[in-house]
Amino acid sequence: MAPRINSLAIAAIFLGAVLGLNGCKKEAPPPPPPPPPAAAPKVEAPPPAPPAVSVANITLGKAIGSDKKVTATTDTFAKTDTIYAAVETTGSGNAEIKAKWTFHKGDKVADVSESMETVVATGPAVTSFKISKPSGWPPGDYQVDISLGGKSAGVKKFSVK
């Protein structure tokens, strides 16, 4: 006949097992540290706007080349010369360049010619203006006033002899 296990023995075994398991129980590991905050994405400043168109130089002469620059500068012209003004600009953008030519005798001023060119520049550029008078210029003092966007950008004086 098989030995009988009484209920008290079963309770003792069960209690021992439960206590034994609790003694072997590992503590839960601490939670992992939070991840470091993500670095803010670098926001690069937009590139600076290119400088606006500005007049760098005004040159007078009797002829211009294919690059619109004066081939030989002078400020003295003959009565039948065609007179050129080359306006060199720097910068980028759209601009209106105006050339106003005048004749000066004493304190009197007479308008000779006025013309305007629109420039669409992406860097250095040259704009040329010219005046001519087949019947001949009166001898005397003249000047060309160059304006950019309605503001004076320079004056060049010259004479006709």
Buried (B, 14 or more C-beta within 10 A) or exposed (E): EEEEEEEEEEEEEEEEEEEEEEEEEEEEEEEEEEEEEEEEEEEEEEEEEEEBBBBBEBBBBBEBEEEBBBEEEBEEBEEEBBBBBBBBBBBBBEBEBBBBBBBBEEEEEEEBBBEEEEBEBEEEBBBBBBBEBEEEBEEEEBBBBBBBBEEEBBEBEBBBE
